[in-house]
Amino acid sequence: MFQKNLEVLKVKNPVLASKLEKIDIANIKNIDVVNAESKDLIINYNKVNLHSSLDPIREAKTVWHRTIKTDLKVNDIQIVFGLGLGYLFKRAFVSSDSKIFLIEPFIEVLRFVLEYVDFSVEFSENRVFITDNIEDLNQKLQAEFLSGDKVEFLFLNSFAALAQDQLIKLTQTALEICESKSADQNTIFNQCKSWVKNSILNLQYYSESRPLGFFEGVFSNKTALIISAGPSLVNQVQKIKENRDKFIIIAVAPILKYLIQEGIIPDFATFTDASNLSFHIEGIEEHLSKINLVINSRAENCIIQKDFKSKIIYLSETDLAAQWFRDHTSADVGLYKSGGSVSILSYYLAKAFGCNVITFAGLDLAMVNNKIYADGQDLQCNEAGDYVIPGKVIKKLMHVKGYNGQMLPTRDDYALFIRHFEEIFRQEHNPARIINTSTSGALINGMEYMEFDDFINIIGSPSFTISQELSEVIEKTQDKWAQLNDSIYPELKNQYKKIQEIDKLAKPVISELREVCVLFEDQEINFDIIEAKISPIKDSMAQVRNDVVKNVFLSIYLQNEIWKYTRQYNTSVLPNLDDVKANMKLELEFFTSVNLAIDNIIQSMETAFLILDKKIPTVKNRVISIT
């Protein structure tokens, strides 16, 4: 029996299978099999019955119905804590078609049970995931949970008693992941349309830029100072000026004006937001020619067209448009982690540069002494406790632990950024030393905290010439980059033509769907009439939906609409007339959104072509230098 179960686990979770295979069943001494009063078998682990000694089947059924109050859909998730002999797991399995993430905290229990109970059928289903540790389960949840999915926790009292700390940790971390993923998805839905527009329009200025991948390791073993906008920066500005030549300064966009006003010209300025970026350069445009720009490929288009010293494009691995660009040019352009904030992006930038000391200044991620930013803005709250600027609610306030142990007020999105940083430092290997000089701000686990003076003492007095090293890369890659820009141009033209073809197919469908929806107003309507009207356009509808999902720009632009469509569409084998009516209304909404998306994307492409048509033939003759 064990081998049969093991073969399935080798496919599902090979690491777990390997651990189980190394456990000799003969060495397990603390598990006994006994009979419940119902005559069903139960197991006793460390002198504790893992199931009801009266009726384990009834216990599992009761727990399931007490916990699950509404119908679960296929994308919902049941987290079953504790397998035992499988009564609760099997109840979850047969009662719903949802996903099941099963964690057995006691690996010897799992090894013992798999010796005698056949779970191979259940384990082999794609919707079932099994592990023995919280980290695996959290990674699975991180990968599969989407906003709107329900997550239910199922456990027996015996497991709650025996593994209380693990259960508490599991629920806390799982809820944090769901909260974070929901926030991430809301950001995607709110910004995806701007991302597409910016990604296309920014292509106009790629010829005078370079991708970050060309600069991998260019500042190997150098020190980077990433300057964020937190209030503690006020106490460090003078020290930064006094030691200006000892590190590479990377300034996040929101602090740029403040630094320049204080007489500090950073080496790099990072921009990542999809909108409202022009504010960060108002009144300081004459200084931009002294600063190297690093810009996310989908950041607002108004920035890349400014006269910076040089321009570096940051392509994110989670951005489908960036992947499309890489796939049609070269892997050398580089795809990098997507930061939840511009400070996180700046960290990945310093890492790509090869810096062996990455230090943060002004990274408070909390309100220090009632101040919000380094420019002295005071924290103001409305009656509901929300952080506000004049007349406008910005973010919910909460409290986080400070480095010195005190609880500090912060924005809810800052709390998520803290979590993102901690997740980065927990999961990835970075040989660089990560230092935070904001000892009055929030505690970010994984960072080394020290005062700014101590940071200066450890780095000594290095010497390097940033402009020369950047110029060498730019000049060396001139011809290669020109060729890559030449190759992406026809691909963009090809996308333009494909989207026009989808538009031609979609517009007649919209007209027919409108007529179908009007038919439902007739009290005498029936299935035959509706089917006769829908049948001629079914193939076109399917073709458009398929083409939209496959098209890189449309699929990004319509993420919200695609999510809504897939979630709300009724797939019943025998739908009633109301189901069909709701589906047709949903189809009309979706196809109308497709039509609007096409109009906007085509407009962005045609705007880009006005410049690209002139630039591309002359790219190879352009020479960019930094002085």
N, C-alpha and C positions, 0 to 999 in steps of 0.2 A: 504493500500500500504506500509506504514511504517513497519508494522510487517513482511511483506513478505521480504522486503529488510533486515530487522534486523535479521531474521533467518539465512540469508546467512552470514551476517557480524559476527554473533556469532561464526561461524565456521572459517571464514577468519581472523578476528581480534577481539577477544572477549573483549579486553580492550576498543577499540573504540566503540564497540556495547554497552558496559556498560555506557560509557560516553553519548552516544546519547540517550539512554533509560531514562536518568535522566533529559533530557532537555524537558520542557513542550512547545509544539508548540505554545500554547496560549501566552507565554511570549516573543515570538520573534516579535518585533515591527518594526525593521528597514529594512524589506524586502518587496518589492512590486513586483507584477507581472504585466507586461505591454506588449503591442503588438509592435513588430517591424513593419517597413513598409511592410515587406514581409508577414505580418500576423502571423508570428511565435511568440511564447511566449518567452519573456526574463525576467530576474529578475533584479531588482534594489536594490543594497545593499549599505546602508549608502549614498543614493542619487547618486550612481554611477551605470550606466548600466554595468552589467558583460558581456554582449554580444553586438554585433553590433546592433544598433537601426535600421539599414537598412535591413540586411539579416544575421542572426546568422549562418545559415547553410553554406552560401557561405563564411563567415568569417572563419569558422572552416576548411573548405576545402582548402581555400587559405593558411592559416597558416600551415596546414599539408604539402601541396605540396611545399611550400617555404622552409620548414625546412628539410624535408626528401628528400634527393637528390639521394639516391641509395636504392635498394631493401633491406628490412630488413628480416633477417632470424629468426628462432624460438627462438634462444638464445639471440638475440639482445633485447635491452630494450628501450621502450619509457617512459620517465618520464613526466607525464602530471601534470602541476602545475595549480590547480584550476578546480573544477568540474562544478560549476554553474548548469545550466540545462542540462549539459552533451553533448553539441554539439561537442566540441573538443575531449572529451573522446570517444564518439561513432565514430567519424571520425577515430581516431587512432585504435579503435577496429576493424572496418570493413575493413580498408585499409591494414592491415598487420596481420600476425599470430604471431608476436613477443610478448614478455612479455610487460605488461603495469603496471607501478608503478604510481598510482594515489595519489596525495596529495591535499586535500582541506584545505587550511590554515585557513578558517573561519568555525568553527565547527557548528555555528548556520545556516550558509548557507547549509551545508551538511544535518543537521537535517531537515530543511525546504524542501529541494528538495526531500529527501527520503520519505517525507510524500505524495508527489504527482506524482513522476516519478518512474516507475518500472525499476530498474537496476539489479534485482535479477539474470537474465540470464547472463548478462555480469560479474557481481561480482562473480558468482559461478565458472567461469572458472579458472583453475589452473594458467593460465598465467597472471591473473589480481591480483594485490595487492593494497589495499586501506588503507590510513592512514590520520591522521590530523596533523602529526608533522614530522619534518625533521629527528629526531633521529630514529624513526621507519623505515623510508625510507632508511636511511643510513645503518642500520643494515641489511635490506633486500638486499641492493646492495652489501654490504660486503659479504653476504652469497652466492650470486648467480652470481656475475660478474666474468668472466674469461677473461684473456688476449685474445684479438681478437674480443670480443663482442663489438658491436657498442652501444653507449648510446646517445639517442637524447632527447633534452629538448623541450617540447611543452607548450606554454602558450599564453594566450590572453593579449593584451595590458592593459586591465582593471585590471587584476590580478597583472601584473607587476607594475602598478601604486599604487594599494592599499596595496600590500605586497612586496614592493621593497626589503627591508632588508632581508626578509625571502627567496626571490627568489635568491638574491645574495649569501646568506649563503648556500642555497641548491646546487647551481651550483658549488660553490667553494669546499664544502666538498665532493660532489659526484665525482668531477674530481680528488680530492686528493685520494679518495678511489680507483678509477680506476687506477691511476698512481701507487699507492702502491701495489695493487693486481697484476698489470702487472709485477712489479719488483719481487714480491714474486713468481709469476708463472715462470718467467724466471730463478730464482734461483732454483726452483724445477726441471725444465727441464734440467738445467745444471748440477745438482748435484745428481739427483735421482739414477743414475747408481752407483755412488760412495757410496751413502747411503746404497744401498742393499749389496754391497760388504763389507762395514765396519760393517754393522749390523750382518752379518753372521760371519765374522772373529773375531769380538769382543766377540762372544759367547765362544770362546776358553778360555777366561780369566774371565768369569763370576763367576766361582767357587771360585776364590780368591777375589771377590768383594762383594758388597752388593748394593741393589737398594735403591734409596733415600727414598722410602716409609717406609723403616725400621727406618729411622731417623727422622720421623715427630715429631716436637716439642722437639727435644733433647736439643736444646739450648734456651728453652723458656725464654723470658724476658731478653735475652742477647743482646748485641750490636754487629752488624756486620759492618765492614768497607770493602766496595767493592772498590778495587783499579783498576782503568782503566789507560789507557796509555796516556792520554792527557798531554799537555805541562805544565799545572798548577801544576802537581804533583811535579815538581822540588822544588817548594816552600814549600812543605809539608812533604817531606821525613824525614827531621830531626825531625819534630814534631811527626811523626808516630813512629820513633825509640824511642823517649823519652817516649811515652805512649803505648808502644807495648803490654803490658799486660792488657789493658783496653777494648780491643775489639777482636772479631774474625776477622782475616784478610782473605778475599777472593780475590785472585788475578786473574784477567783475563789472559789468556795465553800470549797475546802480551807484557805484562809488567813484566813477570816472571823473565827474565834474568836481566832486569834493577834493580828490587828490590833486587835480590841476590847480584848483584854487589855493591849495596848500603848497604849491610849488613842486609837486612830484609828478613827473611824466613817466608813466609805466612803460615797460617794454612791450607788453601785450595787453589788449583789452578784449574780453570775451563777451559775445552776444549770443543769446539763444532763444529769446522769446519770439512768439509769432506776431506780436503786435505791440504798440505803444513803446517802441524803442527810441523814437526820435527825441523824446524828452531827455534821454541820457547824454545827448551830444549838443543840445541847444546851448548856444553861447560859447562853445569851446571848439568850434569847427576848425579854427586856425591852428589848433594844436594837434589835430588828427594826423597830419603828415609826419609827425614825430613818433607815432604809435603804430605798432603792427596789429592788425585786426585778426582775430580768430572768430569765425562766425559759423554757427550751425547752418547747414545747408537749407534748412527750412525756416530760418529766422526772418524777421520782417525785411522786406526788400529795400527799404530806405537806407539801410546801413552799408551794405556792400558797395553801393555806388559812390560812397564818399571817398575823399582823397586821403586814404591811409598810407602809411609808409610801405606796408606790404599787406597782403590779404591771404589768410589761410582758411581753407574750408574744412569744417569738422563734419564728417559724414557719420551718421548714427546707424548702428547695426540693426536697430528696431524700425528704421525708416525704410519703407518699401521703395520709395523714390531714390533714396541713396543706394540701396541694393541694386536697383535698376541701373543707376549710373555706373556703379562698380562693374556690374556684369557686362556692360557694353563698352567699357573702357579697359581697365586693368585692375587687378587685385592690389597693385602697388598704391592705389589712392587711399586705401585703408578704411576700415569700418570700425567704429569705436563704441564703447558703452554709451547708452543713453542716460544722461544725468537728469535727475528730477529737478535740479536747480542749476543755475549758472556756476555756483561754487563747485558742485560735483563735476560738471563738465570741465572746469578749470583744473580740478584734480587729475582727471583723465588726460588732459592736455600735458600737464607736467610729467605725468607718468610716460606718455608717448615720447616726450622730449628726452627721456632717459635720466631725469633728475634723481639724484640719490638722497636728497633731503627735500621734502615737500612740506613747507610750513605755511600755516594760515595765520593771518592777522585780521581782527574784526569779525571772525566767525563765531559770533555769540549765539545765534539762533535762539535768542531770548531777549526780553527787555531788561536792560541793566540800569538800575537807579531811575526807573520810570522813563528811560529814553528808548527810542525805537531804532534810530539810525545815528551814524557818526555826525551827521549835520545838526544834531541837537533836537530833533522833533520829539515832543513829549507824547507819552502814551495817553490816549483819550478813549474812553469807553462810553457807550450809550447805556440806557437802563437795563437792556438785556445782557449786558456784559460783553458786547461785541467791540472789537477794536475798530475805530473809525477815523476817517479824515473828514473834514468839514462836510456834514450832511450825507456822507456815503458810508454804508457798512462795508467793511473790507473782509475781515476774517473773524472766526470764533476764537476766543481766548481760552487757554488752558494752562496748566502748570507742568513744568518738567524739572528734573533734578539738575542742579547746577554742579559744576566741578567741585566747588567748595562744600557741597552737601545741602545747601539751601534749595528751596523750591522757588523757581523763577517763572514769571508769566511769559507766555509765548503764544504765537499764532498756531492754529491747528496744522497749517501746512508746514510750518517750521518743525513741528513735532514729527511730521512725516519725513522731512529732510534728515533729521537726526537719525531716524530709523533707517533711512536709505544709506547714510554714511556707515552706520554700524553694520548693516548687512554687507556692504562692500568690503569692509575690513575683516569681517568674519569669513567671507567666502573666498576671497581672492588672495593670491600670493603676490606681495610687492616687496622687493628687497629694500626699497627706499624707507627712510626714516620719516614717519608722519608726525608732525608737531603742530600743536595748537597753542598759540600764545595768548589766547583769550581765557585767562584763568578766572575771570568773573562771569563767564557765560555758561551755557548749558554743557552738561557732561556728554561727550560723544565717545562711547567705548570703542577702543581700537586706536585712539590717538594718544600721543605722548604730550602731556601738558607741561609747559615751563614758561617762565617769565621771558620777555623779549630780550632782556640783557643776557640771560643764560643762552638763549638761542644764538645770539651774536658771538658769544664766546666759543661755541662748539664748531662754528663754520670757519673761523679764521679769516684770512684775507685773500680769497681766491681772485684770479684775474681772468677775464675772458672778454671777447668782443662779439657781441650779439649780432650786430649788423653784418659783419664780415661773414660769419657762419651762415646766416640766412641768405646772404647774397650768393654765396657759393652754391647752395642748394638750388636756388632759383635759376641761376645761370646754367647750371649743369643739366637741369631738367627742362630747359626751354623747348627744345625740339620735341622731346617726348610728350610734353604737355600739349603742345600745339597739335600733334597727331591725335591725341586722345580727344581733344575738343573737336577736331575734324570728324572723328568717328561717332561722337555722340549726336552731332547735328542731324545726320540723316535718320538716326533712331528717333529723335524727337519729331521729325517730320513724319515718320512712319506712324508714331502714336497719334499725331494730329489726324492723319487720314483714317486710322482705325476708329477713332472717336466720332468722326464725321459719318462713317458707315453705320455705327451703332445708332447715331441720331436719326438717320434715314429709316432705320428699321423700327425705332421706338415711337416716332411720332404718329404713324397710323394706328399703332396699338393703343395709344392714349385716347384717340378719338373713338375707337371701338369700345374701350373700357368705360368711357363716359356714357355711351349709349346703353351698355349693359347695366350700369348702376341706375340709370333712369328707369329701366324695365322693372326694377324691384319695387317701384312706387305703384305698380299695377297690382291690385288685389288678386287678380286672376292668374298671376304669373305661376309657372311651374318649372320643374327641372328640365323638361324637354325644350321649352322655349329658350331657357338660359343656355343650355348645352349647345343648341343650334347656333346661338350667337357667339359663344366662346370658342367653339371648335375650330373655326377658320383661323383664329389668331393664336392658338395654343403654341404652335411651333415657333412663331415669332417671339412670343413672350418668353419661352424657354431660352431661345437664342440670345435675346437681349440680356436676360438675367445672367446667363453664363458668360457673355462677353464683358459685362460690367465687373463681375467678380475677377475675371482674368486680367482686366486692364489695370495697370499699376496706378494710374492717376485717378480713375473713377472709383476703384476699390478703396483708396484712401479717403477720397472726398466724401464718399457715401457710407462711411463706416457706421454712423448712427442709424441711417436708414436701412442698411443691410441687417444690422443687429435687430432692429425693430421688426423687420419683415420676417426673419427666421424665427423670432420668438413668438410672434403673434399669429403666424399662418397656421390654420387648422389643417392638420394632416390626417384627419379621421378617414377611415376606409369607407364609412357610410355617413357622410355629412348630411345634415338637414339643410333646409333652404336658408335658414338664418346663418348657418356656417358658411354657405356659399356666398351669401350677400356680404358677410364680413370679409371674406377672402377677396372678393372683387373690389371692395372698397380699399382694402390694403394694397392690392395690385395697382389701383389707380394712383394712390398716394405715392407708391414706390416709383412708378414710371414717370409721374410728374416730377418727382425729385431727380430722376435720371436726366430728364430733359433740361431742368434748370442747371444741374451740375455740368452737363455738356456745354451749355451756353457759356458758363463762367470759365470753364477750363479752356475752351476754344479761344475766348477773348484773351486770356493770359498768354496762351501760346502765340497768338497773332501779335500781341504786344512784344513778346520776346523776339519773334522773328524779325521785327522791324530793325532791331539792333544786330541780331545774330547774322542776318543776311549780309550785313556790311562787314562784320568783324571776322567771321570764320575764314574767308579767303585770305585775310591778311594776318592771321594769328602767327604764322611761322616767322613773319618778319618783325614781330614785336620783341623788343628787348626791355626787360624790367630790371632795374638796379636799385639797390638801397645804399644811400650815402648818409 
